[in-house]
Amino acid sequence: MNPITTNNIDQYEGKTVTLSGWLVHKRSSGKVRFLVVRDGTGIAQVTLVKAEMDEEHFERYHSLTLESSLMVTGIVKKDDRAPGGYEILASQLNILQIAEEYPIAEKEHGVGFLLDHRHLWLRSSKQHAVLRVRHTVIQTARRFFDDRGFILLDAPIMTPVACEGTTTLFETDYFEEQKAYLSQSGQLYMEAGAMAFRKVYCCGPTFRAEKSKTRRHLTEFWMIEPEVAFAGLPDIMELAESLIVTIVKEVLSSNREDLRTLERDVSKLEMIESPFESISYDRAVRILRNEGVPFERGNDFGGGDETLISDQFEKPVFIHRYPASSKPFYMKNDPEKSSVVLCMDLLAPEGYGEIIGGSAREEDVELLSQKLSNAGLSPEAFSWYLDLRKYGSVPHAGFGMGIERTVAWICGIPHVRETIPFPRLLQRLYP
């Protein structure tokens, strides 16, 4: 007997196999009974025919409850009416565990209840589909950089200083009365890596202590962050565009069934091809004002602003050269217009907002020291970071792509809380 999974059941037509999984649904018409079993890779129909199996095994059907774990042995047969087009005509049914009454029944539940039971909600078809897409997004992004000669470096999660701003840090006690902070970004460490390996990236969790309740924010989220030596803003914009196009094409190829489960309009994703539109911050401001938004130049864009801007485009759109006053200390000023920095944000269409943010980095040690002081940060605390500008400084640039926002957009789901296995929100740390 061949132990199989449902995603390759078509290879075993006419053969006797064993399938392990959990019960999703059952129904009976007397001498013929049907089980729908999920095994983590998909679902399959199991048919119990009284005349075709031992009575003891046939009667075990009655004790099965939703999410009970089981093993079935039988012959794989083609059946276009069955999920996946095949069924298993069972000869044996072995029960591993009879599940207690399942809390998530086939009825509507509030989001709070479902998040309290996130450890079980993961089993539902839509959540399963979202997280399979997430897997493809991360896998494809890593392969994208690996194939282009990037080296994976793991950035530390505990850091001694802020990267994005001192007001959004999670602080913890370290040894000998030191303070440590949960990382806001791996970027600064990737800059060190780029000076050693030329092209590097990290992929890991980052943390922001913003007291935000919007549908685009989590307190713990994942980013993939490349950094490239001897590169500028145009180089990373081209890299970011290629990354997004590659990811979307791979999801369309590998996750069609998942997108169908999510009822995603794939025609919108099929439009995602190069080139993307690129507009200046000033043009973006004009778009908002033409839409009746009294936007004050010099501010950063909020979620509603990003939606209004991206609604003008069917594909992702770059916004570049923001005012220096609205951006972090490490961004390089535009030599042709010192009031703006050589940065970009990539906004996803359909109102999903920023999915990538990046910039050219300031490579002059004196200018960077001054920027740190202007930001209220101690140059001494960043001495190692300043060292990168003392010993062979070169132009370099990079960006960060938020995994959860990217997945939310591709899946067409409204809130990022469903794009990570166990979301951490302002008022949620359980389970």
Phi, psi and omega in degrees: 000136183262118171291127184231170170239159188291339182284353174230024184297332182296341180281353188240021180304129179084358181254155176275127186226167172237129179241131177250141180180203183231146183283126177261322186198152174214152175207156184227144171234039178093256183278356175234129181232149185234136174241139168253121187241133172254146181233012180097339178251347182166197178232156179215151175268133175246128182250127177253117178247123187305321183285350187253002183209164178301139184299323180300315180293322180297319183284346177297342177308318187297327185277349183290132175242165180305130180075012170296145180265143188204168172228133177236143176239137180178186183262135178280128179231146177287132178205106184296341180279342184277153175303128181081355176085005179221156174226163173250118175276105193284143169247337178220143174228113180246127182264128178272318178201135175273117183288147172291173181303123188285127184295327182263085180281176181280068177208171182286136175232151175289158182298321179301315179298315182294322178290326174297332180248035183303325180298337176259327180300332179304337184281345183290155188298319182288318178294322177300317181295316180301314185285336171291321175296318177304315178303314181296319180300311182292315180300316181292319179297316180294318178296322179304311181286321178301317182292342180258016174082015176282149176256130176283123172239141179264117179281149178292147177273328175261129183231159180272348185219169177279157173244312186260347181152140188286347183271356183239036183255142167266119184261144176217155177284139176244189183288152174053045175064021174276158175251142174233160183227142174289136190298137173270342183186150173270004190303310185301322179287329175292330176297319175297319179296321181295328178288341178263319188244358179078306180229118182223166171206157172232158177217112183188182183282146173226162191224137176226127182269028175292137177272065185253140179243019183283165182287355182255002188241140169230156175275339173231123181214170184248142176228150168248127192229103174273152175220136188229125174281154181059043182220157178230190183302313180301325181295316183283334174294319177295320179296316181297318179297315179298321179299311182295316179300317180296315181297312183298317180297321180291320177297317178298327180281316189265339189235032180303316182293322177295318178296325177294318177301322181278358182057037180283136175283096186289343179299329178291325178285327180293345178277351187281091178223159174289150002268156171270152174288146178230123181232154178281162174304318181298320178293322178298320177297319179296323177300314181297316182293325176294336177272005177088012179270123180281063186283135180265120180300137184111338176279160171275161182278138173272178182301317179295323177297314181299321180296314180298321180292311184292337178295345178280353187228147180271342179242169175305149183229135175275138167243127185234162175060068175281159174301138181301328183294341183260002187235162184293166188296334190276355183279141183278134176288148177289121180302334182271347180201092191294346181282350179239161180246155181278077184229169176209149166239142175252118180263131174284152176286178175065023173082022183266353172076197185293128175245341177221140173222137182198179182192166161285146183260147177293121183257356180270122187295323181290317179295320180294319177301317180294320179296321177299314179297317180297330180274002180077021180252148183277120175303329179297322180292338180252026185300323179294324180291322176293329177304327181298337179268351181266334188240080177083043180296141178220159171301137178206160186205162179191179179207170174234134176250123178283120183296313187294317179294322178296317180294318179302315179297310183298321181279342182073033178254146192284335189232137182290347183298338180267002184259004179229143186305312182228093186292143173247116184238175183308319182240031179219118175230012182232141000276000000 
